[in-house]
Amino acid sequence: MNVSSLIVHAPNVHQGGGKTLLLSLLRAAVDRTSCTLLADGRLTLPQDLTDALKLYRFLPTIRGRLRAERCLRSIARNNDVVLCFGNLPPLYALDAQVCLFLQNRYLCDAMSLSGFPWSVRARIAFERFLVRRLVHHAGILIVQSPSMQECARAALGVEAALAPFVEGATRLAPRTAKSPTAPALPKKLIYVASGEPHKNHRTLLEAWRLLAREGITAELHLTLEAGEFARSLAAVCAEADWRQVVNHGEVNGGAVSTLYAEMDALIYASTLEAFGLPLIEAKLAGLPVIAPELDYVRDVVVPDQTFDPGSPRSIARAVKRFLGLPGDHVQLLDPAEFVERILAKRV
């Protein structure tokens, strides 16, 4: 190895899933390199790990955390790898290679904290500030899922490496490598809806941006007035090839039936409806329906594919399932693979 040691900085990890992942990581690390752990004083370690590690413990207080940061600064050398395992980047810039393992969605998402006690809200708000302010202290940001990648990109302006690991990953059935064969002509999906906010066009267009990034060229057909279409399109980052989005303008009566006859499926993205007439019309026209997993949908039809209407990725995945394309779930690493990637600096 080209590193003198791995330093795992985890002064705020002592329970739950974080502890489970940390222990599996440490077991893999001590077999491969000299390993130092900066630990929460409440963390219980089995004796074999305690004996194999260079261990520093810190009280779970502000003073204790500051002591952990100063300790990290004093022991990290330029040929070390520092893995910040507690969601926060180091307080000080270090000469070592620093990897930040970000597991807490609250720290890179603007989701409401209203259900938490005030003390927890204050802590999370402060930690959000630290992540945004100090993320540049980490040379590599590591996350565990594609949705966290998107979240980090949007909230922090940082491209994150995807490297999820779990004990026993090698026992999981390997993913079959399917090579998707594109149909002779792109599939055509239509969304018959006007432009009110609950019709959810922006999220639907975000899903088409994700599909375009993967080279998937399904056509999305809309029925928006020109001004509504322009506003919806402008609200979405224009990375996609928007030639695959076709707007027919406002249509009604026989024109809708004509459009249904030319389409391969109805995709319906609305977040609420009293009746959802296009769902019924599409079924009567013999079209498959891709729709939210919401009560108003199943009140009137049985959808062929469903999705979370608040998630562009969920919509994109539903479209991929309809097209018969393979999913994009992550390939899990076992802890040993994860440690080897960290040490080789090839995350």
VOGURO-650556 format. One line per 10 residues: their letters; for each residue x, y, z of N, C-alpha, C, O. Coordinates in steps of 0.2 Angstrom, whole numbers, plus 2048, in hexadecimal, padded with zeros to 3 digits. Layout:
REM VOGURO-650556
A) X,Y,Z,X,Y,Z,X,Y,Z,X,Y,Z  ...
***
This chain:
REM VOGURO-650556
MNVSSLIVHA) 804,7FA,800,800,800,800,804,806,800,80A,806,803  802,80C,7FD,805,812,7FD,804,816,803,805,81C,803  800,814,807,7FE,818,80D,801,815,813,802,80F,814  803,81A,818,805,817,81E,800,815,823,801,810,827  7FA,818,822,7F4,815,827,7EE,818,824,7ED,81D,820  7E8,815,827,7E2,817,826,7DF,81A,82C,7E0,817,832  7DD,821,82C,7DA,824,832,7D3,825,831,7D1,828,82D  7CF,821,836,7C8,822,835,7C6,827,83B,7C6,826,841  7C3,82C,838,7C0,832,83D,7B9,831,83E,7B5,833,83A  7B7,82E,844,7B0,82D,845,7AE,82F,84C,7AC,82A,850
PNVHQGGGKT) 7AF,835,84F,7AE,837,856,7A7,838,857,7A5,83A,85D  7A2,837,852,79B,837,854,797,831,851,791,832,850  79B,82B,851,797,825,84F,797,820,855,79D,81E,857  792,81E,857,792,819,85D,78C,815,85D,78C,810,861  787,815,858,781,811,859,77E,810,852,780,813,84D  779,80B,851,775,80B,84B,779,808,845,77E,805,846  777,80A,83F,77A,808,839,781,80B,838,785,807,835  782,811,83A,789,813,83A,78E,80F,83E,793,80E,83B  78C,80D,844,791,808,847,792,802,844,797,7FF,843  78C,7FF,841,78D,7F9,83D,792,7F9,838,796,7F5,837
LLLSLLRAAV) 791,7FE,834,796,7FF,82E,79D,801,830,7A2,7FE,82D  79D,805,836,7A4,806,838,7A8,800,83A,7AE,7FF,839  7A5,7FC,83E,7A8,7F6,841,7AA,7F1,83B,7AF,7EE,83B  7A6,7F1,836,7A8,7EC,830,7AD,7EF,82C,7B2,7EC,82A  7AD,7F6,82C,7B3,7FA,828,7BA,7F8,82C,7BF,7F7,829  7B9,7F9,833,7BF,7F8,837,7C2,7F1,836,7C8,7F0,836  7BE,7EC,837,7C0,7E5,836,7C4,7E4,82F,7C9,7E1,82F  7C1,7E7,82A,7C5,7E7,824,7CB,7EB,824,7D0,7E8,821  7CB,7F0,827,7D1,7F5,826,7D7,7F2,82A,7DD,7F2,828  7D6,7EF,830,7DC,7ED,834,7DF,7E7,831,7E5,7E6,833
DRTSCTLLAD) 7DC,7E4,82D,7DF,7DE,829,7E3,7E0,823,7E7,7DD,820  7E3,7E7,822,7E6,7E9,81B,7EB,7EF,81D,7EF,7F0,818  7EB,7F2,822,7EF,7F8,823,7EF,7FA,82A,7EB,7F8,82E  7F4,7FE,82C,7F4,801,833,7EE,806,833,7ED,80A,82F  7EA,805,839,7E3,809,839,7E3,80C,840,7E4,80A,845  7E1,813,83F,7E0,817,845,7D8,819,845,7D6,81B,840  7D5,818,84B,7CE,81A,84C,7CE,820,851,7D0,81F,857  7CA,826,84F,7C9,82B,853,7C1,82A,855,7BD,82B,850  7C0,827,85B,7B9,825,85C,7B5,829,861,7B8,82C,865  7AF,828,861,7AA,82B,866,7AB,827,86C,7AC,821,86C
GRLTLPQDLT) 7AB,82A,872,7AC,827,878,7A7,822,87A,7A8,81D,87E  7A1,822,877,79C,81D,878,79C,817,874,798,812,875  7A1,817,86F,7A1,811,86A,7A4,80B,86E,7A9,80B,871  7A0,806,86E,7A3,7FF,870,7A6,7FB,86B,7A3,7FA,865  7AC,7F9,86C,7B0,7F5,867,7B2,7EE,86A,7B3,7EE,870  7B2,7E9,866,7B4,7E3,868,7BB,7E3,869,7BF,7E7,867  7BE,7DF,86E,7C4,7DF,870,7C9,7DE,86B,7CF,7E1,86A  7C8,7D9,866,7CD,7D8,860,7CE,7DE,85C,7D3,7DF,85A  7C9,7E2,85B,7CA,7E9,858,7CD,7EE,85C,7D2,7F1,859  7CC,7EE,862,7CF,7F3,866,7D7,7F1,866,7DB,7F6,866
DALKLYRFLP) 7D9,7EB,866,7E0,7E9,866,7E3,7EB,860,7E9,7EC,85F  7DF,7EA,85A,7E2,7EB,854,7E3,7F3,851,7E6,7F4,84D  7DF,7F7,855,7DF,7FE,853,7E3,802,857,7E5,801,85D  7E5,808,854,7E8,80E,858,7E2,812,85A,7DF,814,855  7E0,812,860,7D9,815,862,7D9,81B,866,7DD,81B,86B  7D6,820,864,7D5,826,868,7CD,827,869,7C9,826,865  7CB,829,86F,7C4,82A,871,7C3,831,873,7C7,834,876  7BD,833,872,7BB,83A,873,7B4,83A,876,7B0,837,873  7B3,83F,87B,7AD,840,87D,7A8,843,878,7AA,847,874  7A1,841,878,79D,844,874,79A,84B,876,794,84C,877
TIRGRLRAER) 79F,84F,876,79D,856,878,7A1,85B,873,7A5,858,86F  79F,861,873,7A2,866,86E,7AA,866,870,7AE,866,86B  7AC,866,876,7B3,866,878,7B6,85F,875,7BC,860,873  7B3,85A,876,7B5,853,874,7B6,853,86C,7BB,851,86A  7B1,856,869,7B2,856,861,7B8,85A,85F,7BB,859,85A  7B8,860,862,7BE,864,860,7C5,861,862,7C9,862,85E  7C5,85D,867,7CB,85A,869,7CC,854,863,7D2,853,861  7C7,851,861,7C8,84C,85C,7CB,84F,855,7CF,84D,852  7C8,855,854,7CB,859,84E,7D2,85B,84E,7D6,85A,849  7D4,85D,854,7DB,85F,855,7DF,859,855,7E5,859,852
CLRSIARNND) 7DD,853,858,7E1,84D,858,7E2,84B,850,7E7,849,84E  7DC,84B,84C,7DD,849,845,7E2,84D,842,7E6,84B,83E  7E2,854,843,7E7,858,840,7EE,856,842,7F2,857,83D  7EF,854,848,7F6,853,84A,7F8,84C,848,7FE,84C,847  7F4,847,846,7F7,841,845,7F6,83F,83D,7FA,83B,83B  7F2,843,839,7F2,841,832,7F8,844,82E,7FA,849,82F  7FB,83F,82A,801,841,826,7FF,841,81F,7FA,83E,81D  803,843,81B,801,844,814,800,83E,810,7FD,83E,80A  803,838,812,802,832,80F,7FD,82D,812,7FC,827,811  7F9,830,817,7F4,82D,81A,7ED,82E,816,7ED,832,812
VVLCFGNLPP) 7E9,829,817,7E2,82A,815,7DD,82B,81B,7DD,827,820  7DA,831,81B,7D5,832,820,7CE,831,81E,7CC,834,819  7CA,82D,821,7C3,82B,820,7BF,82F,825,7BE,82C,82B  7BB,834,823,7B7,837,828,7B0,834,827,7AD,834,823  7AF,830,82D,7A9,82B,82D,7A3,82E,830,79E,82A,830  7A3,834,833,79E,836,837,79A,83C,833,797,840,837  79A,83C,82C,796,840,828,799,848,828,797,84B,824  79E,849,82C,7A0,850,82C,7A7,850,829,7AB,84C,82B  7A9,855,825,7B0,856,823,7B4,858,829,7B2,85B,82E  7BB,858,828,7BF,85A,82E,7BF,861,82F,7BE,865,82A
LYALDAQVCL) 7C0,864,835,7C0,86B,836,7C6,86E,833,7C5,874,831  7CB,86B,833,7D1,86E,830,7D3,86B,82A,7D2,865,828  7D6,86E,825,7D9,86C,81F,7DF,867,821,7E3,869,825  7DF,861,81E,7E5,85C,81F,7E9,85B,819,7E7,85C,814  7EF,859,81B,7F4,857,815,7F2,850,813,7F4,84E,80D  7EE,84C,816,7ED,845,814,7E7,845,80F,7E4,84A,80E  7E6,83F,80C,7E1,83E,808,7DA,83D,80C,7DA,839,810  7D6,842,80B,7D0,842,80F,7CA,83F,80B,7C8,842,806  7C6,83A,80E,7C0,838,80B,7BA,839,810,7BB,837,816  7B5,83C,80E,7AF,83D,812,7AA,838,810,7A7,839,80A
FLQNRYLCDA) 7A8,834,815,7A2,82F,814,79C,832,816,79B,833,81C  798,835,812,791,838,813,78B,834,813,789,831,80E  789,832,819,783,82D,81A,77D,831,81C,777,82E,81B  77D,837,81F,777,83A,822,774,83E,81C,776,844,81B  76E,83C,81A,76A,840,815,768,847,817,768,84C,813  767,848,81E,765,84E,820,76B,854,81F,769,85A,81F  771,852,81E,776,857,81E,777,859,817,77B,85E,816  774,856,812,775,859,80B,76E,85A,808,76D,85A,802  769,85A,80C,762,85A,809,75E,860,80D,760,861,813  75A,863,80A,756,869,80D,750,866,810,74B,86B,812
MSLSGFPWSV) 74F,860,812,749,85D,815,748,861,81C,74C,862,81F  741,861,81D,73F,865,823,742,861,82A,742,85B,82A  744,865,82F,746,862,835,740,863,83B,742,862,840  73A,865,838,735,867,83D,733,861,842,731,863,848  734,85B,841,732,856,845,737,854,84B,736,850,84F  73D,858,84A,742,856,84F,742,85B,855,73F,861,854  745,859,85B,745,85E,861,74A,864,85E,74E,863,85A  749,86A,862,74D,86F,860,755,86E,860,758,871,85C  757,86A,865,75E,869,866,761,865,860,766,866,85D  75D,860,85D,75F,85C,857,75F,861,851,763,860,84D
RARIAFERFL) 75A,865,851,759,869,84B,75F,86E,84B,762,86F,845  761,871,850,767,875,851,76D,871,84F,772,874,84B  76E,86B,851,774,867,84F,774,866,848,77A,867,845  76F,864,845,76F,862,83E,770,868,83A,774,868,835  76D,86E,83C,76E,874,838,776,876,838,778,878,833  779,875,83E,780,877,83E,784,872,83A,789,874,837  782,86C,83A,786,867,837,785,868,82F,78A,867,82B  77F,86A,82D,77E,86C,826,783,871,824,786,871,81F  783,876,828,788,87C,827,78F,87A,826,793,87C,822  791,875,82B,798,873,82B,79A,86F,824,79F,870,821
VRRLVHHAGI) 795,86B,822,796,867,81C,797,86B,816,79B,86A,812  792,870,815,793,875,810,799,879,810,79C,87A,80B  79B,87B,816,7A1,880,817,7A7,87C,816,7AC,87F,813  7A8,876,818,7AE,872,818,7AF,86C,814,7B4,869,814  7AA,86B,80F,7AA,865,80B,7B1,865,807,7B3,860,805  7B3,86B,805,7BA,86B,801,7C0,869,805,7C5,868,802  7BF,868,80C,7C5,864,810,7C5,85D,80E,7CA,85A,810  7C0,85A,80B,7C0,853,809,7C2,853,801,7BE,856,7FD  7C7,84F,7FF,7C8,84E,7F8,7C4,84A,7F5,7C2,84B,7EF  7C0,845,7F8,7BC,841,7F5,7B5,840,7FA,7B6,83F,800
LIVQSPSMQE) 7B0,841,7F7,7A9,840,7FA,7A6,83A,7F8,7A6,838,7F2  7A5,835,7FD,7A2,82F,7FC,79B,82E,7FE,799,830,804  796,82C,7FA,78F,82A,7FC,78E,823,7FA,792,820,7F7  787,821,7FC,786,81A,7FC,780,819,7F7,77E,813,7F6  77D,81E,7F4,778,81D,7EF,777,822,7EA,77A,828,7EB  774,821,7E4,774,826,7DF,770,82C,7E1,771,831,7DF  76A,82B,7E5,767,830,7E8,76B,835,7EC,76A,83B,7EC  76F,832,7F0,774,836,7F4,779,83A,7EF,77B,840,7F1  77B,837,7EA,77F,83A,7E5,77C,841,7E2,77F,846,7E2  775,840,7E0,772,845,7DE,771,84B,7E3,772,851,7E2
CARAALGVEA) 770,849,7E9,76F,84D,7EF,775,851,7F0,775,857,7F1  77B,84E,7F0,781,851,7F1,783,856,7EC,785,85C,7ED  781,854,7E6,783,858,7E0,77E,85F,7E0,781,864,7DF  778,85E,7E2,774,864,7E2,775,868,7E8,775,86E,7E7  776,865,7EE,777,869,7F4,77E,86C,7F5,77F,872,7F8  783,868,7F3,78A,86A,7F5,78E,86C,7EF,793,86E,7EF  78B,86B,7E9,78F,86C,7E3,795,868,7E2,79A,86A,7DF  795,862,7E5,79A,85D,7E5,798,856,7E1,793,854,7E2  79D,854,7DD,79C,84D,7DA,79E,848,7DF,7A4,848,7E2  79A,843,7E1,79B,83E,7E6,79D,838,7E3,799,836,7DE
ALAPFVEGAT) 7A1,834,7E6,7A3,82D,7E4,79D,828,7E7,79B,829,7ED  79B,823,7E3,796,81F,7E6,79A,818,7E8,79D,815,7E4  79A,817,7EE,79E,811,7F1,79A,80E,7F7,79D,80F,7FD  794,80B,7F6,791,808,7FC,794,802,7FE,796,7FE,7FA  794,800,804,797,7FA,807,793,7F7,80C,790,7FB,810  793,7F1,80D,78F,7ED,812,792,7E7,813,794,7E3,80F  792,7E4,81A,795,7DE,81B,790,7D9,818,78A,7D9,818  794,7D4,814,790,7CE,811,78E,7D0,80A,78A,7CC,807  790,7D6,807,78E,7D8,800,790,7D2,7FB,78C,7D1,7F6  796,7CF,7FC,798,7CA,7F7,793,7C4,7F7,793,7C0,7F2
RLAPRTAKSP) 78E,7C3,7FC,78A,7BE,7FC,783,7BF,7F8,77F,7BB,7F7  783,7C6,7F6,77D,7C8,7F3,77D,7C5,7EB,783,7C5,7E9  778,7C3,7E8,778,7C1,7E2,77B,7C7,7DD,778,7CC,7DE  77F,7C5,7D9,782,7CA,7D4,77D,7CD,7CF,778,7C9,7CD  77D,7D3,7CE,779,7D6,7C9,77A,7D3,7C2,780,7D2,7C0  775,7D1,7BE,776,7CE,7B8,777,7D4,7B3,774,7D9,7B3  77D,7D4,7AF,77E,7D9,7AA,77A,7D9,7A4,77B,7D5,7A0  775,7DD,7A4,770,7DD,79E,773,7E2,79A,774,7E8,79C  773,7E1,793,775,7E6,78F,76E,7E8,78B,76C,7E5,787  76C,7EE,78D,765,7F0,78B,766,7F1,783,76A,7F4,780
TAPALPKKLI) 761,7EF,780,760,7F0,779,75B,7F5,777,755,7F4,779  75D,7FA,774,758,800,773,753,7FD,76E,755,7FA,769  74D,7FF,76F,748,7FE,76A,749,801,763,74D,806,763  746,7FF,75E,747,802,757,745,809,757,749,80D,754  740,80B,75B,73E,812,75B,73D,813,763,73B,80F,767  73F,819,765,73E,81B,76C,736,81A,76E,732,81C,76A  736,818,774,72F,818,777,72C,81F,778,730,823,77A  726,81F,777,722,826,778,71E,825,77E,719,821,77E  71F,82A,783,71B,82A,789,717,831,789,71B,836,788  711,831,78B,70D,838,78B,70B,839,792,709,835,795
YVASGEPHKN) 70B,840,793,708,842,799,703,847,797,705,84D,795  6FD,846,798,6F7,84A,796,6F6,84E,79D,6F2,84B,7A1  6F8,854,79D,6F7,858,7A3,6F8,860,7A1,6FC,861,79D  6F5,864,7A5,6F6,86B,7A5,6FC,86D,7A9,6FF,868,7AC  6FD,873,7AA,703,875,7AD,703,877,7B5,708,87B,7B7  6FE,876,7B8,6FD,877,7BF,703,874,7C3,706,86F,7C1  705,877,7C9,70B,875,7CD,70A,86D,7CF,70F,86A,7CE  704,86B,7D0,703,864,7D3,704,85F,7CD,705,859,7CE  704,862,7C7,705,85D,7C1,70C,85B,7C1,70E,856,7BD  711,85E,7C4,717,85B,7C6,71C,85B,7C0,720,856,7BF
HRTLLEAWRL) 71B,85F,7BB,71F,85F,7B5,727,85F,7B6,72B,85C,7B3  729,864,7BB,730,865,7BC,733,85E,7BE,738,85D,7BB  730,85B,7C2,733,854,7C5,733,84F,7BF,738,84C,7BE  72E,84F,7BB,72E,84B,7B5,734,84C,7B0,737,848,7AE  735,853,7AF,73A,855,7AA,741,853,7AD,746,851,7AA  741,854,7B4,748,852,7B7,749,84A,7B6,74F,848,7B5  744,846,7B6,745,83F,7B5,747,83E,7AE,74B,83A,7AD  744,842,7A9,747,841,7A2,74E,843,7A2,752,841,79D  750,848,7A6,757,84A,7A6,75C,844,7A8,761,843,7A5  759,841,7AD,75D,83B,7B0,75D,836,7AA,763,832,7A9
LAREGITAEL) 758,834,7A7,758,82F,7A2,75C,831,79C,760,82D,799  75C,837,79A,761,83A,795,768,839,796,76C,837,792  76A,83A,79D,771,839,79F,773,832,79E,779,831,79D  76E,82D,79F,770,826,79E,76F,824,796,770,81E,795  76E,829,792,76D,827,78B,767,824,789,766,821,784  761,825,78D,75B,821,78C,757,827,788,755,82C,78B  754,825,782,751,82A,77E,749,829,77D,747,82A,778  746,827,783,73F,827,782,73C,82E,781,73F,833,784  737,82E,77D,734,835,77C,72F,837,781,72A,832,783  72F,83D,784,72A,83F,788,725,844,784,728,849,782
HLTLEAGEFA) 71F,843,784,71A,847,781,716,84B,786,713,847,78A  715,851,785,712,855,78A,70C,859,786,70C,85A,780  707,85C,78A,702,85F,788,701,866,78B,6FC,868,78E  706,86A,78B,706,870,78F,706,876,78A,708,876,784  702,87B,78D,703,882,789,70A,884,788,70E,882,78C  70B,888,783,712,889,781,716,88D,787,71B,88B,788  712,891,78A,716,895,790,717,890,796,71C,891,799  712,88C,797,713,887,79D,719,882,79B,71D,880,79F  71A,880,795,71F,87C,793,726,87F,794,72A,87C,796  726,885,791,72C,889,792,72F,88A,799,734,889,79B
RSLAAVCAEA) 72A,88B,79E,72B,88C,7A5,72E,886,7A8,733,885,7AC  72A,880,7A6,72C,87A,7A9,733,878,7A7,737,875,7AB  735,879,7A0,73B,877,79D,741,87B,7A0,746,878,7A2  73F,882,7A1,744,886,7A4,746,885,7AB,74C,886,7AD  741,881,7AF,743,880,7B6,747,87A,7B7,74A,879,7BC  749,876,7B1,74D,870,7B2,753,872,7AF,754,875,7A9  759,86F,7B2,760,870,7AF,760,86D,7A8,75E,867,7A7  762,871,7A3,761,86E,79C,767,86A,79A,76A,86C,795  769,865,79E,76E,860,79B,76B,85B,796,76F,858,792  765,85A,796,762,855,792,761,857,78B,761,85D,789
DWRQVVNHGE) 761,852,786,75F,853,77F,757,854,77F,754,84F,77F  755,85B,77F,74E,85C,780,74A,85A,779,744,85B,779  74E,858,774,74A,856,76E,746,850,770,741,84E,76C  747,84C,776,743,847,777,73D,849,77C,739,844,77E  73C,84F,77D,736,852,780,732,856,77B,734,85A,778  72C,853,77A,727,856,774,721,859,778,71E,856,77B  720,85F,776,71A,863,779,715,864,773,716,867,76E  70F,861,774,709,862,76F,705,868,770,700,869,76D  706,86B,776,702,871,777,6FB,86E,77A,6FA,868,77B  6F7,873,77C,6F0,870,77F,6EC,86C,77A,6EB,86F,775
VNGGAVSTLY) 6EA,866,77C,6E6,862,778,6E0,860,77C,6E0,860,782  6DB,85E,778,6D5,85C,77B,6D1,858,776,6D2,858,770  6CC,854,778,6C7,851,774,6CA,84B,770,6CE,847,772  6C9,84C,769,6CC,846,765,6D3,847,764,6D6,841,763  6D6,84C,765,6DD,84D,764,6E1,849,76A,6E6,846,768  6DE,848,770,6E1,844,775,6E1,83D,773,6E6,839,774  6DB,83B,770,6DB,834,76E,6E0,832,769,6E2,82D,768  6E1,837,764,6E6,836,75F,6ED,835,762,6F0,831,75F  6EE,839,767,6F5,839,76A,6F6,832,76D,6FB,82F,76D  6F0,830,771,6F1,829,775,6F3,824,770,6F6,81F,771
AEMDALIYAS) 6F0,824,76A,6F1,81F,765,6F8,81F,762,6FA,819,760  6FC,824,763,703,824,761,708,823,766,70E,822,765  705,822,76C,70A,821,772,70B,81A,774,707,816,772  710,819,778,711,812,77B,70F,812,782,70E,80C,785  70E,817,786,70C,817,78D,70A,81E,78F,70C,823,78C  706,81E,794,705,824,798,709,825,79E,70A,820,7A2  70D,82A,79F,710,82C,7A5,70C,831,7A9,70B,837,7A5  70A,830,7AF,706,835,7B2,70A,837,7B9,70B,833,7BD  70C,83E,7B9,710,840,7BF,70D,844,7C4,710,846,7C9  707,845,7C4,703,84A,7C8,703,847,7CF,703,841,7D1
TLEAFGLPLI) 704,84C,7D4,704,84A,7DB,6FE,849,7DE,6FD,846,7E4  6F8,84C,7DB,6F1,84B,7DE,6EC,84C,7D9,6ED,850,7D4  6E7,848,7D9,6E1,849,7D4,6DB,847,7D8,6DB,843,7DD  6D5,84A,7D6,6CF,848,7D8,6CD,842,7D4,6C9,83E,7D7  6CF,841,7CE,6CC,83C,7CA,6D1,839,7C5,6D2,833,7C5  6D6,83D,7C2,6DB,83A,7BE,6D8,837,7B7,6DA,831,7B6  6D4,83B,7B4,6D1,838,7AE,6D6,836,7A9,6D4,830,7A6  6DC,839,7A7,6E0,836,7A2,6E3,82F,7A4,6E4,82B,79F  6E3,82D,7AA,6E5,826,7AC,6DF,821,7A9,6E1,81C,7A6  6D9,823,7AA,6D4,81F,7A7,6D4,81F,79F,6D3,819,79C
EAKLAGLPVI) 6D5,825,79C,6D5,825,795,6DB,821,792,6DA,81E,78D  6E0,821,795,6E6,81D,793,6E5,816,793,6E6,812,78F  6E2,814,799,6E0,80C,799,6DB,80A,794,6DC,805,791  6D6,80F,793,6D1,80D,78E,6D4,80D,787,6D2,809,782  6DA,811,786,6DD,811,77F,6E2,80B,77F,6E6,80A,77A  6E3,807,784,6E7,801,784,6EE,803,786,6F3,7FF,784  6EF,809,789,6F6,80B,78B,6F8,808,792,6F4,809,796  6FE,806,792,701,805,799,701,80C,79D,702,811,79A  701,80C,7A3,701,812,7A8,706,811,7AC,707,80D,7B0  70A,817,7AC,710,818,7B1,70E,81E,7B5,70D,823,7B3
APELDYVRDV) 70D,81D,7BC,70A,822,7C0,70C,821,7C7,710,81C,7C9  70B,827,7CB,70D,826,7D2,70A,821,7D6,704,81F,7D5  70D,81F,7DB,70A,81A,7E0,706,81E,7E5,708,81F,7EB  700,821,7E3,6FC,825,7E7,6F5,822,7E6,6F3,81F,7E1  6F1,824,7EB,6EA,821,7EC,6E6,823,7E6,6E2,81F,7E3  6E7,82A,7E3,6E2,82C,7DE,6E3,828,7D7,6DF,827,7D3  6E9,825,7D7,6EB,821,7D1,6E7,81A,7D1,6E3,818,7CD  6E8,817,7D7,6E5,810,7D8,6DE,810,7D9,6DA,80B,7D9  6DB,816,7DA,6D4,817,7DB,6D0,816,7D4,6CB,814,7D4  6D4,817,7CF,6D1,816,7C8,6D4,811,7C3,6D1,80E,7BF
VVPDQTFDPG) 6DB,810,7C4,6DE,80B,7C0,6E3,807,7C4,6E5,809,7C9  6E6,801,7C1,6EB,7FE,7C3,6F1,800,7BF,6F2,7FE,7B9  6F6,804,7C2,6FC,806,7BD,700,800,7BC,701,7FB,7BF  704,801,7B6,709,7FC,7B4,710,7FD,7B7,713,7F8,7B9  711,803,7B9,717,804,7BD,716,80A,7C1,712,80E,7BF  719,80A,7C7,717,810,7CB,71E,813,7CE,723,810,7CD  71D,819,7D1,723,81D,7D3,721,822,7D8,71C,823,7DA  726,825,7DB,726,82A,7E0,726,831,7DC,72A,832,7D9  720,834,7DC,720,83A,7D8,724,840,7DA,725,845,7D6  727,840,7E0,72C,845,7E2,733,843,7E0,737,848,7E2
SPRSIARAVK) 734,83E,7DD,73B,83C,7DC,73C,83B,7D4,739,836,7D1  740,83F,7D1,742,83E,7CA,745,837,7C9,744,834,7C4  749,835,7CD,74C,82E,7CC,747,829,7CD,748,824,7C9  742,829,7D1,73D,824,7D1,739,824,7CB,738,81E,7C8  738,82A,7C8,734,82A,7C2,738,827,7BC,736,823,7B8  73F,829,7BC,743,826,7B7,744,81F,7B8,744,81B,7B2  744,81C,7BE,745,815,7BE,73E,811,7BC,73F,80C,7B9  738,814,7BD,732,811,7BB,732,811,7B3,730,80C,7B0  734,816,7B0,735,816,7A9,73A,811,7A6,738,80E,7A1  73F,810,7AA,744,80B,7A8,741,804,7A8,742,800,7A4
RFLGLPGDHV) 73D,803,7AE,73A,7FC,7AF,735,7FB,7A9,734,7F6,7A6  731,800,7A7,72C,800,7A2,730,7FE,79B,72D,7FA,797  736,801,79A,73A,800,794,73D,7F9,794,740,7F7,78F  73D,7F6,79A,741,7EF,79A,748,7F0,79B,74C,7EB,79A  74A,7F6,79E,752,7F7,79F,754,7F5,7A6,74F,7F5,7AA  75A,7F3,7A7,75C,7F1,7AE,75C,7F7,7B2,75C,7FD,7B0  75B,7F6,7B9,75B,7FB,7BE,762,7FE,7BF,767,7FC,7BC  762,803,7C3,769,806,7C5,76A,806,7CC,76E,80A,7CF  768,800,7D0,76A,800,7D7,771,7FF,7D7,775,7FC,7D3  774,801,7DD,77B,801,7DD,77E,7FA,7DE,77B,7F5,7E1
QLLDPAEFVE) 785,7F9,7DC,788,7F3,7DE,78C,7F4,7E4,790,7F8,7E5  78A,7F0,7E9,78D,7F0,7F0,794,7ED,7F0,795,7E8,7ED  798,7F1,7F4,79F,7EE,7F6,79E,7EB,7FD,79A,7EC,801  7A3,7E6,7FE,7A4,7E4,805,7A9,7E8,808,7AC,7EC,804  7AA,7E8,80E,7AE,7ED,812,7B5,7ED,80F,7B9,7F2,80F  7B8,7E7,80E,7BF,7E6,80C,7C0,7EA,805,7C5,7ED,804  7BB,7E9,800,7BB,7ED,7FA,7BB,7F4,7FB,7BF,7F8,7F8  7B7,7F6,800,7B7,7FD,801,7BD,800,804,7C0,805,801  7C0,7FC,809,7C7,7FF,80B,7CC,7FF,806,7D0,803,806  7CC,7FA,802,7D1,7F9,7FD,7D1,7FF,7F8,7D6,802,7F6
RILAKRV) 7CB,801,7F6,7CA,807,7F2,7CC,80D,7F5,7CF,812,7F2  7CA,80E,7FC,7CC,814,7FF,7D4,815,800,7D7,81A,7FE  7D7,80F,801,7DF,80F,802,7E2,810,7FB,7E7,814,7FB  7DF,80E,7F6,7E2,80E,7EF,7E0,815,7EC,7E3,817,7E7  7DC,819,7F0,7DA,81F,7ED,7D7,81F,7E6,7D8,823,7E2  7D2,81A,7E6,7CF,819,7DF,7C7,818,7E1,7C4,814,7DD  7C5,81C,7E5,7BD,81C,7E6,7BA,81F,7E0,7B4,81F,7E0
***
